[in-house]
């Protein structure tokens, strides 16, 4: 028996090529889905591990906070107030012993701009028990003080430097040389290891 095929109404189709293309596409899609699923699982596992680590750190911090609160409660008892005040006094004394006039003037000399000089300097303890110095400097312009503040901030010995106040001074003609502008500057002082070992004090 002979079968006649009219190619005009039934064009020839290569079924093998069609299914090859579709198979390759489905395989690539499956591979991409597998990769995305793997990444999602890995991120989920990492997120769970990070949450666990955060919870552990928070537990440790909470434990330390509870111990600190307990210690402060013990120190705040009436019978322990004298010991607490003595401890604070000794801590402040140790901090003050770390202050060296020679060293602080050497550190200031490295950052002091031209035409600006120190009128007075006073060491003190800040509210958070850090060593602080309060400077009164004199010069001709505000830019000189701003330059000093920038240099102090860029050094390793002075932190949180700021100008507290500025005063314009009147200069009498023919009188002694005076500063046109006076600045009050405060900064935290960070002694070096050599400074901490020095025995200089406030006096």
C-alpha positions as CSV (number, residue, x, y, z in Angstrom):
1,X,0.0,0.0,0.0
2,X,1.3,3.4,-0.9
3,X,0.8,6.5,1.3
4,X,0.8,9.9,-0.3
5,X,1.8,12.9,1.8
6,X,1.0,16.4,0.6
7,X,3.8,18.6,1.9
8,X,1.8,21.7,1.1
9,X,-0.8,20.9,3.8
10,X,1.4,18.9,6.2
11,X,4.9,20.5,6.2
12,X,7.7,18.4,7.5
13,X,8.7,18.9,11.1
14,X,11.9,17.7,12.8
15,X,10.5,16.4,16.1
16,X,13.9,15.3,17.4
17,X,15.3,18.9,17.1
18,X,12.2,20.3,18.6
19,X,12.4,18.1,21.7
20,X,16.2,18.7,21.9
21,X,15.6,22.4,22.2
22,X,12.9,22.0,24.7
23,X,14.9,19.5,26.7
24,X,17.9,21.8,26.8
25,X,15.7,24.7,27.9
26,X,14.0,22.7,30.7
27,X,17.4,21.4,31.9
28,X,18.8,25.0,32.1
29,X,15.6,26.1,33.9
30,X,15.9,23.2,36.3
31,X,19.6,24.0,36.9
32,X,18.8,27.7,37.6
33,X,16.0,26.7,40.0
34,X,18.4,24.4,41.8
35,X,21.0,27.1,42.1
36,X,18.5,29.6,43.4
37,X,17.1,27.1,45.9
38,X,20.6,26.3,47.1
39,X,21.4,30.0,47.6
40,X,18.1,30.5,49.5
41,X,18.9,27.5,51.7
42,X,22.4,28.8,52.4
43,X,21.2,32.3,53.3
44,X,18.5,30.8,55.6
45,X,21.1,28.7,57.4
46,X,23.5,31.7,57.7
47,X,20.6,33.9,58.9
48,X,19.7,31.3,61.6
49,X,23.3,31.0,62.7
50,X,23.7,34.8,62.9
51,X,20.5,35.1,64.9
52,X,21.8,32.4,67.2
53,X,25.2,34.3,67.6
54,X,23.4,37.6,68.2
55,X,21.2,35.9,70.8
56,X,24.3,34.5,72.6
57,X,26.0,37.9,72.6
58,X,22.9,39.6,73.9
59,X,22.8,37.0,76.6
60,X,26.4,37.6,77.6
61,X,25.9,41.4,77.5
62,X,22.7,41.0,79.6
63,X,24.7,38.9,82.1
64,X,27.4,41.6,82.3
65,X,24.8,44.3,82.7
66,X,23.2,42.4,85.5
67,X,26.6,41.9,87.2
68,X,27.3,45.6,86.8
69,X,24.0,46.6,88.2
70,X,24.5,44.2,91.2
71,X,28.0,45.7,91.8
72,X,26.6,49.2,91.6
73,X,23.8,48.3,94.0
74,X,26.3,46.9,96.5
75,X,28.5,50.1,96.2
76,X,25.5,52.3,96.6
77,X,24.6,50.8,100.0
78,X,25.0,53.2,102.9
79,X,27.7,51.1,104.5
80,X,29.7,51.0,101.2
81,X,29.5,54.6,100.2
82,X,32.8,55.6,101.8
83,X,34.5,52.7,100.0
84,X,32.9,53.8,96.7
85,X,34.0,57.4,97.2
86,X,37.5,56.4,98.1
87,X,37.7,54.2,95.0
88,X,36.6,57.0,92.8
89,X,39.1,59.4,94.4
90,X,41.9,56.9,93.9
91,X,41.0,56.4,90.2
92,X,40.9,60.2,89.7
93,X,44.3,60.5,91.4
94,X,45.8,57.8,89.2
95,X,44.5,59.6,86.1
96,X,46.0,62.8,87.3
97,X,49.3,61.2,88.0
98,X,49.4,60.2,84.3
99,X,49.4,63.9,83.4
100,X,52.8,65.3,82.5
101,X,53.2,69.1,82.0
102,X,56.4,68.6,80.0
103,X,54.7,66.0,77.7
104,X,51.6,68.0,77.1
105,X,53.5,71.2,76.2
106,X,55.6,69.1,73.8
107,X,52.5,67.7,72.2
108,X,50.9,71.2,71.9
109,X,54.1,72.5,70.3
110,X,53.8,70.1,67.5
111,X,50.2,71.3,66.6
112,X,50.4,75.0,67.5
113,X,50.1,77.2,64.4
114,X,52.2,80.3,63.9
115,X,51.1,83.6,65.6
116,X,49.0,81.6,68.1
117,X,50.2,81.0,71.7
118,X,48.9,79.4,74.9
119,X,47.7,82.0,77.5
120,X,46.8,79.4,80.1
121,X,46.2,75.6,80.5
122,X,44.2,73.7,83.1
123,X,43.9,69.9,83.3
124,X,40.6,68.4,84.6
125,X,38.6,65.3,84.7
126,X,35.6,65.0,82.3
127,X,32.2,63.7,83.2
128,X,33.1,60.2,82.0
129,X,36.4,60.2,84.0
130,X,38.7,61.0,81.1
131,X,41.7,63.4,81.3
132,X,40.6,66.8,79.8
133,X,42.6,69.9,79.2
134,X,41.1,73.4,79.0
135,X,43.2,75.9,77.0
136,X,43.1,79.7,76.6
137,X,44.9,80.6,73.5
138,X,45.5,84.1,72.0
139,X,46.0,85.1,68.4
140,X,45.0,87.5,65.6
141,X,42.2,85.6,63.8
142,X,39.6,82.9,64.3
143,X,41.1,80.9,61.4
144,X,44.2,80.4,63.5
145,X,42.2,78.7,66.3
146,X,40.3,76.6,63.7
147,X,43.6,75.5,62.3
148,X,44.7,74.5,65.9
149,X,41.5,72.5,66.4
150,X,42.0,70.6,63.1
151,X,45.6,69.8,64.0
152,X,44.7,68.7,67.5
153,X,42.0,66.4,66.1
154,X,44.4,64.9,63.6
155,X,47.0,64.2,66.3
156,X,47.1,61.1,68.5
157,X,47.1,63.0,71.7
158,X,43.9,65.1,71.5
159,X,40.3,64.1,70.9
160,X,36.9,65.8,70.8
161,X,38.6,69.2,70.5
162,X,36.2,72.2,70.3
163,X,36.2,75.9,70.7
164,X,34.0,76.8,73.7
165,X,34.1,80.6,73.4
166,X,35.7,83.5,71.5
167,X,36.5,86.9,72.8
168,X,37.5,90.0,70.8
169,X,40.0,92.2,72.6
170,X,40.6,95.9,72.2
171,X,44.2,96.8,71.5
172,X,45.4,100.2,72.7
173,X,47.6,102.1,70.4
174,X,51.1,102.4,71.7
175,X,50.4,100.0,74.5
176,X,51.9,96.5,75.2
177,X,51.3,93.8,72.6
178,X,48.0,92.1,73.1
179,X,46.0,89.4,71.4
180,X,43.2,90.5,69.1
181,X,41.2,87.4,69.8
182,X,41.2,85.0,72.8
183,X,39.8,81.4,72.5
184,X,38.7,78.9,75.1
185,X,39.4,75.4,73.8
186,X,38.7,72.1,75.5
187,X,40.0,68.7,74.4
188,X,40.4,65.2,75.8
189,X,44.1,64.4,76.3
190,X,45.4,60.9,75.6
191,X,48.7,60.3,77.2
192,X,51.2,58.1,75.6
193,X,52.7,55.0,77.4
194,X,55.7,57.1,78.4
195,X,53.3,59.8,79.8
196,X,51.4,57.2,81.8
197,X,54.7,56.1,83.4
198,X,55.8,59.6,84.2
199,X,55.4,60.9,87.7
200,X,54.4,64.5,86.9
201,X,51.2,65.7,88.6
202,X,49.0,68.8,88.5
203,X,51.3,70.7,90.9
